[in-house]
Every structure is written in C-alpha cells, then in structure tokens.
C-alpha cells in the first residue's frame, strides 16, 4: 500500500512537472512571438519614416547648397525618432531606406545621397548612444537629445559641404549646380546652421516623442 502511494505521488509529481514544463515552453513561445510581433511593428514604423526621408531627400536635392542645409531639420527629426524606436540601428536603417529610394529615383546624385543618408543615420545612432539619451525604453532626456542631434547635424553638414566643394576638382558628375566653391562666408554659415538646425530638430523630436510617439512605443 505504501509503495502504491509513493508510486502515485511520484507519477503525479512527474506529470505536474512535465505539464509545468510544457506550459513554460508554450508561454515562452507566446512571449517570443509577441516580441517578434512588436519588433516587426517597430520595423514597419521605422520603414515608414525611411520612406518619408526619401521625399525629404528629393526636396533637399532640388535646392542648392547651402540653402538645403536650412531644411535638413525634418530629415534629422525622422532619423532621430527612428533611433528612439529601434535601439542602436534605427536611424541607420531609416537612412538606408531613404537613401536607397533616392538613389533609385535620382540616379544623378543618388549614390552620394545614399552614402550621406546612411552616414547621417549612423551619426545619430552613435550620438544617441554616446550621450545616453534614453533613460529607459520609453523615457528620454530632452537636453541630451538636443545635443546629440546638434552634434550629428553639424558633422554631416561639414562633411557634405566639404564633399560639395571638393569633388568637382577631381570628378565630373551630372547636376554640377549642386556643387559650390568654398568661401569663408559659407564656412561660417555651415558651422552655425548645422548645430542650430540640429538643436531645433532635437527639440522637435523630444516633443513629438513625449507627446505622441511614446504612447505608441509603449503599445507596440
């Protein structure tokens, strides 16, 4: 009788443990599927931002330097928000999508725009990480975001300005109207407009994230 009770307890215990293990496996699969779904939703949003950057790039390409630097703020906002949605690579991913679409739609300067878009996205991703903009998955530091985007915009502004004044000396490309001669006045304008535009974009990004997009990120 005692042996029967022991066998019964052991059998039921193994059944419960096995059932618990199956339950844990099912729960793990469900959680992983939810994570994958959430990740796909975030990728979709960042892809949407990347598609919008294509429109912004086309608009910027229609303007000669340094006027186009004054309108780079919307591009910086889109890339910054992408970086907040997907940690480490969001801005680069959105920049790559926008740059690729621009390269396909505008072959003349598409390659340079593609490189610049990826570089800009990578700079923003790096700045978001270096300045530790994100306090938590949803909370950000507005002041650090402003500094991060200002630094990124200044660097990309100087880089593209240098390319615009250097490349015509070595290669012949279509749309030469987009290349300019370097001058002290333009140097000052780029050095000032880069951080100023970036700071504006950083403030706008922080406002949009805290006011509207943080709740969306919390849901997905």
TORKOL-792475 format. One record per residue (C-alpha): residue in three letters; x, y, z. Coordinates in nm, 4 decimals. Example, Ala and Ser with C-alpha at 12.3 -4.5 7.8 and 13.67 -1.06 7.14 Angstrom:
# TORKOL-792475
<node aa="ALA" X="1.2300" Y="-0.4500" Z="0.7800"/>
<node aa="SER" X="1.3670" Y="-0.1060" Z="0.7140"/>
# end
This chain:
# TORKOL-792475
<node aa="UNK" X="0.0000" Y="0.0000" Z="0.0000"/>
<node aa="UNK" X="0.2816" Y="0.2350" Z="0.0936"/>
<node aa="UNK" X="0.4619" Y="0.1540" Z="-0.2301"/>
<node aa="UNK" X="0.1433" Y="0.2319" Z="-0.4253"/>
<node aa="UNK" X="0.1119" Y="0.5726" Z="-0.2570"/>
<node aa="UNK" X="0.4756" Y="0.6525" Z="-0.3296"/>
<node aa="UNK" X="0.4363" Y="0.5496" Z="-0.6922"/>
<node aa="UNK" X="0.1185" Y="0.7572" Z="-0.7179"/>
<node aa="UNK" X="0.2885" Y="1.0667" Z="-0.5736"/>
<node aa="UNK" X="0.5937" Y="1.0211" Z="-0.7957"/>
<node aa="UNK" X="0.3792" Y="0.9687" Z="-1.1042"/>
<node aa="UNK" X="0.1585" Y="1.2716" Z="-1.0321"/>
<node aa="UNK" X="0.4616" Y="1.4797" Z="-0.9462"/>
<node aa="UNK" X="0.6281" Y="1.3936" Z="-1.2747"/>
<node aa="UNK" X="0.3035" Y="1.4634" Z="-1.4584"/>
<node aa="UNK" X="0.2696" Y="1.8029" Z="-1.2916"/>
<node aa="UNK" X="0.6345" Y="1.8862" Z="-1.3587"/>
<node aa="UNK" X="0.6020" Y="1.7763" Z="-1.7200"/>
<node aa="UNK" X="0.2820" Y="1.9761" Z="-1.7564"/>
<node aa="UNK" X="0.4503" Y="2.2762" Z="-1.5973"/>
<node aa="UNK" X="0.7409" Y="2.2368" Z="-1.8368"/>
<node aa="UNK" X="0.5069" Y="2.2222" Z="-2.1353"/>
<node aa="UNK" X="0.3251" Y="2.5285" Z="-2.0022"/>
<node aa="UNK" X="0.6540" Y="2.7154" Z="-1.9669"/>
<node aa="UNK" X="0.7511" Y="2.6211" Z="-2.3208"/>
<node aa="UNK" X="0.4185" Y="2.7393" Z="-2.4570"/>
<node aa="UNK" X="0.4455" Y="3.0602" Z="-2.2550"/>
<node aa="UNK" X="0.7991" Y="3.1139" Z="-2.3849"/>
<node aa="UNK" X="0.6813" Y="3.0630" Z="-2.7443"/>
<node aa="UNK" X="0.3927" Y="3.3088" Z="-2.6948"/>
<node aa="UNK" X="0.6217" Y="3.5695" Z="-2.5380"/>
<node aa="UNK" X="0.8763" Y="3.5274" Z="-2.8155"/>
<node aa="UNK" X="0.6028" Y="3.5606" Z="-3.0786"/>
<node aa="UNK" X="0.4788" Y="3.8770" Z="-2.9077"/>
<node aa="UNK" X="0.8324" Y="4.0118" Z="-2.9037"/>
<node aa="UNK" X="0.8719" Y="3.9310" Z="-3.2720"/>
<node aa="UNK" X="0.5395" Y="4.0979" Z="-3.3469"/>
<node aa="UNK" X="0.6388" Y="4.4072" Z="-3.1508"/>
<node aa="UNK" X="0.9758" Y="4.4152" Z="-3.3250"/>
<node aa="UNK" X="0.8119" Y="4.3850" Z="-3.6676"/>
<node aa="UNK" X="0.5735" Y="4.6678" Z="-3.5821"/>
<node aa="UNK" X="0.8648" Y="4.8903" Z="-3.4859"/>
<node aa="UNK" X="1.0491" Y="4.7969" Z="-3.8055"/>
<node aa="UNK" X="0.7367" Y="4.8879" Z="-4.0023"/>
<node aa="UNK" X="0.7204" Y="5.2308" Z="-3.8361"/>
<node aa="UNK" X="1.0910" Y="5.2940" Z="-3.8969"/>
<node aa="UNK" X="1.0489" Y="5.1813" Z="-4.2590"/>
<node aa="UNK" X="0.7661" Y="5.4315" Z="-4.2912"/>
<node aa="UNK" X="0.9946" Y="5.7040" Z="-4.1567"/>
<node aa="UNK" X="1.2603" Y="5.5908" Z="-4.4027"/>
<node aa="UNK" X="1.0154" Y="5.6238" Z="-4.6897"/>
<node aa="UNK" X="0.9302" Y="5.9763" Z="-4.5789"/>
<node aa="UNK" X="1.3010" Y="6.0619" Z="-4.5720"/>
<node aa="UNK" X="1.3034" Y="5.9758" Z="-4.9417"/>
<node aa="UNK" X="1.0559" Y="6.2580" Z="-5.0046"/>
<node aa="UNK" X="1.2655" Y="6.4928" Z="-4.7890"/>
<node aa="UNK" X="1.5829" Y="6.3906" Z="-4.9763"/>
<node aa="UNK" X="1.4221" Y="6.4650" Z="-5.3116"/>
<node aa="UNK" X="1.3204" Y="6.8074" Z="-5.1819"/>
<node aa="UNK" X="1.6708" Y="6.8752" Z="-5.0491"/>
<node aa="UNK" X="1.8237" Y="6.7695" Z="-5.3807"/>
<node aa="UNK" X="1.6139" Y="7.0319" Z="-5.5543"/>
<node aa="UNK" X="1.7878" Y="7.3045" Z="-5.3523"/>
<node aa="UNK" X="2.1483" Y="7.4167" Z="-5.3997"/>
<node aa="UNK" X="2.3896" Y="7.4335" Z="-5.1053"/>
<node aa="UNK" X="2.3912" Y="7.5949" Z="-4.8569"/>
<node aa="UNK" X="2.0151" Y="7.6575" Z="-4.8768"/>
<node aa="UNK" X="1.9406" Y="7.2879" Z="-4.8430"/>
<node aa="UNK" X="2.1186" Y="7.2828" Z="-4.5059"/>
<node aa="UNK" X="1.8464" Y="7.5092" Z="-4.3691"/>
<node aa="UNK" X="1.5825" Y="7.2443" Z="-4.4439"/>
<node aa="UNK" X="1.7626" Y="6.9399" Z="-4.3076"/>
<node aa="UNK" X="1.5707" Y="6.9580" Z="-3.9785"/>
<node aa="UNK" X="1.2779" Y="6.7355" Z="-4.0952"/>
<node aa="UNK" X="1.5262" Y="6.4694" Z="-4.2037"/>
<node aa="UNK" X="1.7024" Y="6.4872" Z="-3.8668"/>
<node aa="UNK" X="1.3693" Y="6.4544" Z="-3.6841"/>
<node aa="UNK" X="1.2698" Y="6.1434" Z="-3.8811"/>
<node aa="UNK" X="1.6057" Y="5.9767" Z="-3.8253"/>
<node aa="UNK" X="1.6095" Y="6.0682" Z="-3.4557"/>
<node aa="UNK" X="1.2626" Y="5.9225" Z="-3.3980"/>
<node aa="UNK" X="1.3660" Y="5.6084" Z="-3.5842"/>
<node aa="UNK" X="1.6622" Y="5.5754" Z="-3.3498"/>
<node aa="UNK" X="1.4320" Y="5.6069" Z="-3.0499"/>
<node aa="UNK" X="1.2011" Y="5.3353" Z="-3.1813"/>
<node aa="UNK" X="1.4780" Y="5.0848" Z="-3.2597"/>
<node aa="UNK" X="1.7851" Y="5.0987" Z="-3.0395"/>
<node aa="UNK" X="2.1329" Y="5.1237" Z="-3.1950"/>
<node aa="UNK" X="2.0365" Y="5.0840" Z="-3.5645"/>
<node aa="UNK" X="1.7012" Y="5.2608" Z="-3.6112"/>
<node aa="UNK" X="1.8383" Y="5.5818" Z="-3.7597"/>
<node aa="UNK" X="2.0827" Y="5.3978" Z="-3.9839"/>
<node aa="UNK" X="1.8052" Y="5.1668" Z="-4.1042"/>
<node aa="UNK" X="1.5737" Y="5.4571" Z="-4.1881"/>
<node aa="UNK" X="1.8577" Y="5.6465" Z="-4.3558"/>
<node aa="UNK" X="1.9444" Y="5.3432" Z="-4.5675"/>
<node aa="UNK" X="1.5843" Y="5.3068" Z="-4.6858"/>
<node aa="UNK" X="1.5512" Y="5.6750" Z="-4.7711"/>
<node aa="UNK" X="1.8926" Y="5.6827" Z="-4.9375"/>
<node aa="UNK" X="1.8228" Y="5.3710" Z="-5.1431"/>
<node aa="UNK" X="1.4902" Y="5.5067" Z="-5.2682"/>
<node aa="UNK" X="1.6603" Y="5.8361" Z="-5.3517"/>
<node aa="UNK" X="1.9365" Y="5.6567" Z="-5.5409"/>
<node aa="UNK" X="1.6766" Y="5.4709" Z="-5.7474"/>
<node aa="UNK" X="1.4679" Y="5.7828" Z="-5.8074"/>
<node aa="UNK" X="1.7515" Y="6.0252" Z="-5.8744"/>
<node aa="UNK" X="2.0471" Y="5.8457" Z="-6.0365"/>
<node aa="UNK" X="2.2445" Y="6.1675" Z="-6.0870"/>
<node aa="UNK" X="2.3341" Y="6.2260" Z="-5.7225"/>
<node aa="UNK" X="2.1656" Y="5.9170" Z="-5.5828"/>
<node aa="UNK" X="2.4872" Y="5.7433" Z="-5.4782"/>
<node aa="UNK" X="2.6161" Y="6.0430" Z="-5.2867"/>
<node aa="UNK" X="2.2768" Y="6.0916" Z="-5.1238"/>
<node aa="UNK" X="2.2644" Y="5.7231" Z="-5.0307"/>
<node aa="UNK" X="2.6048" Y="5.7445" Z="-4.8626"/>
<node aa="UNK" X="2.5153" Y="6.0700" Z="-4.6884"/>
<node aa="UNK" X="2.1830" Y="5.9294" Z="-4.5620"/>
<node aa="UNK" X="2.3450" Y="5.6199" Z="-4.4137"/>
<node aa="UNK" X="2.6228" Y="5.8306" Z="-4.2616"/>
<node aa="UNK" X="2.3715" Y="6.0728" Z="-4.1108"/>
<node aa="UNK" X="2.1717" Y="5.7858" Z="-3.9638"/>
<node aa="UNK" X="2.4844" Y="5.6221" Z="-3.8231"/>
<node aa="UNK" X="2.5933" Y="5.9525" Z="-3.6679"/>
<node aa="UNK" X="2.2564" Y="5.9937" Z="-3.4968"/>
<node aa="UNK" X="2.2566" Y="5.6336" Z="-3.3703"/>
<node aa="UNK" X="2.6069" Y="5.6849" Z="-3.2332"/>
<node aa="UNK" X="2.5181" Y="6.0172" Z="-3.0724"/>
<node aa="UNK" X="2.2057" Y="5.8732" Z="-2.9105"/>
<node aa="UNK" X="2.4216" Y="5.6018" Z="-2.7570"/>
<node aa="UNK" X="2.7190" Y="5.8185" Z="-2.6590"/>
<node aa="UNK" X="2.5061" Y="6.0880" Z="-2.4932"/>
<node aa="UNK" X="2.2822" Y="5.8238" Z="-2.3312"/>
<node aa="UNK" X="1.9659" Y="5.9928" Z="-2.4500"/>
<node aa="UNK" X="1.7419" Y="5.7065" Z="-2.3411"/>
<node aa="UNK" X="1.6939" Y="5.6827" Z="-1.9646"/>
<node aa="UNK" X="1.4718" Y="5.3780" Z="-2.0106"/>
<node aa="UNK" X="1.2990" Y="5.2062" Z="-2.3066"/>
<node aa="UNK" X="1.0432" Y="5.4894" Z="-2.3121"/>
<node aa="UNK" X="1.1934" Y="5.7822" Z="-2.1198"/>
<node aa="UNK" X="1.4420" Y="6.0186" Z="-2.2850"/>
<node aa="UNK" X="1.6468" Y="6.3195" Z="-2.1837"/>
<node aa="UNK" X="1.5351" Y="6.6158" Z="-2.3909"/>
<node aa="UNK" X="1.8540" Y="6.8169" Z="-2.3372"/>
<node aa="UNK" X="2.0780" Y="6.5235" Z="-2.4286"/>
<node aa="UNK" X="1.8706" Y="6.4566" Z="-2.7379"/>
<node aa="UNK" X="1.9093" Y="6.8189" Z="-2.8447"/>
<node aa="UNK" X="2.2877" Y="6.7995" Z="-2.8017"/>
<node aa="UNK" X="2.3077" Y="6.4621" Z="-2.9791"/>
<node aa="UNK" X="2.1182" Y="6.5783" Z="-3.2865"/>
<node aa="UNK" X="2.3035" Y="6.9117" Z="-3.2920"/>
<node aa="UNK" X="2.6407" Y="6.7336" Z="-3.2968"/>
<node aa="UNK" X="2.5258" Y="6.4856" Z="-3.5632"/>
<node aa="UNK" X="2.3846" Y="6.7601" Z="-3.7854"/>
<node aa="UNK" X="2.6996" Y="6.9687" Z="-3.7516"/>
<node aa="UNK" X="2.9199" Y="6.6750" Z="-3.8532"/>
<node aa="UNK" X="2.7045" Y="6.5744" Z="-4.1512"/>
<node aa="UNK" X="2.6779" Y="6.9406" Z="-4.2563"/>
<node aa="UNK" X="3.0550" Y="6.9849" Z="-4.2565"/>
<node aa="UNK" X="3.1044" Y="6.6503" Z="-4.4323"/>
<node aa="UNK" X="2.8568" Y="6.7142" Z="-4.7130"/>
<node aa="UNK" X="2.9745" Y="7.0731" Z="-4.7509"/>
<node aa="UNK" X="3.3342" Y="6.9567" Z="-4.7842"/>
<node aa="UNK" X="3.2268" Y="6.6959" Z="-5.0390"/>
<node aa="UNK" X="3.0304" Y="6.9573" Z="-5.2353"/>
<node aa="UNK" X="3.3352" Y="7.1829" Z="-5.2578"/>
<node aa="UNK" X="3.5967" Y="6.9102" Z="-5.3151"/>
<node aa="UNK" X="3.4507" Y="6.6577" Z="-5.5607"/>
<node aa="UNK" X="3.4240" Y="6.8942" Z="-5.8612"/>
<node aa="UNK" X="3.8030" Y="6.9275" Z="-5.8575"/>
<node aa="UNK" X="3.8525" Y="6.5551" Z="-5.9191"/>
<node aa="UNK" X="3.5451" Y="6.4120" Z="-6.0900"/>
<node aa="UNK" X="3.2745" Y="6.5223" Z="-6.3292"/>
<node aa="UNK" X="2.9228" Y="6.4445" Z="-6.2166"/>
<node aa="UNK" X="2.5834" Y="6.5449" Z="-6.3516"/>
<node aa="UNK" X="2.3917" Y="6.8208" Z="-6.1802"/>
<node aa="UNK" X="2.7075" Y="7.0232" Z="-6.1220"/>
<node aa="UNK" X="2.4851" Y="7.3082" Z="-6.0000"/>
<node aa="UNK" X="2.4736" Y="7.1276" Z="-5.6682"/>
<node aa="UNK" X="2.8477" Y="7.1704" Z="-5.6214"/>
<node aa="UNK" X="2.9773" Y="7.5019" Z="-5.4958"/>
<node aa="UNK" X="3.3007" Y="7.6883" Z="-5.4434"/>
<node aa="UNK" X="3.4228" Y="7.7155" Z="-5.0882"/>
<node aa="UNK" X="3.4242" Y="8.0541" Z="-4.9204"/>
<node aa="UNK" X="3.4735" Y="8.1907" Z="-4.5696"/>
<node aa="UNK" X="3.1111" Y="8.3097" Z="-4.5539"/>
<node aa="UNK" X="2.9774" Y="7.9664" Z="-4.6430"/>
<node aa="UNK" X="3.2114" Y="7.8094" Z="-4.3875"/>
<node aa="UNK" X="3.0626" Y="8.0287" Z="-4.1143"/>
<node aa="UNK" X="2.7067" Y="7.9586" Z="-4.2317"/>
<node aa="UNK" X="2.7595" Y="7.5813" Z="-4.2270"/>
<node aa="UNK" X="2.9301" Y="7.5896" Z="-3.8863"/>
<node aa="UNK" X="2.6400" Y="7.7894" Z="-3.7429"/>
<node aa="UNK" X="2.3457" Y="7.6375" Z="-3.9273"/>
<node aa="UNK" X="2.4451" Y="7.2779" Z="-3.8549"/>
<node aa="UNK" X="2.4198" Y="7.2938" Z="-3.4731"/>
<node aa="UNK" X="2.1287" Y="7.5407" Z="-3.4827"/>
<node aa="UNK" X="1.9243" Y="7.3217" Z="-3.7174"/>
<node aa="UNK" X="2.0182" Y="7.0121" Z="-3.5208"/>
<node aa="UNK" X="1.9166" Y="7.1677" Z="-3.1896"/>
<node aa="UNK" X="1.5811" Y="7.2628" Z="-3.3384"/>
<node aa="UNK" X="1.5345" Y="6.9110" Z="-3.4729"/>
<node aa="UNK" X="1.6335" Y="6.7624" Z="-3.1369"/>
<node aa="UNK" X="1.3780" Y="6.9738" Z="-2.9527"/>
<node aa="UNK" X="1.1066" Y="6.8836" Z="-3.2053"/>
<node aa="UNK" X="1.1969" Y="6.5135" Z="-3.1785"/>
<node aa="UNK" X="1.1754" Y="6.5226" Z="-2.7993"/>
<node aa="UNK" X="0.8397" Y="6.6986" Z="-2.8145"/>
<node aa="UNK" X="0.6933" Y="6.4523" Z="-3.0656"/>
<node aa="UNK" X="0.8245" Y="6.1524" Z="-2.8725"/>
<node aa="UNK" X="0.6953" Y="6.2642" Z="-2.5322"/>
<node aa="UNK" X="0.3676" Y="6.3995" Z="-2.6642"/>
<node aa="UNK" X="0.2605" Y="6.1359" Z="-2.9166"/>
<node aa="UNK" X="0.5045" Y="5.8573" Z="-3.0030"/>
<node aa="UNK" X="0.5989" Y="5.7338" Z="-2.6575"/>
<node aa="UNK" X="0.2461" Y="5.6013" Z="-2.6052"/>
<node aa="UNK" X="0.2664" Y="5.4222" Z="-2.9397"/>
<node aa="UNK" X="0.6022" Y="5.2699" Z="-2.8491"/>
<node aa="UNK" X="0.4545" Y="5.1535" Z="-2.5200"/>
<node aa="UNK" X="0.1729" Y="4.9704" Z="-2.7002"/>
<node aa="UNK" X="0.3930" Y="4.8028" Z="-2.9596"/>
# end
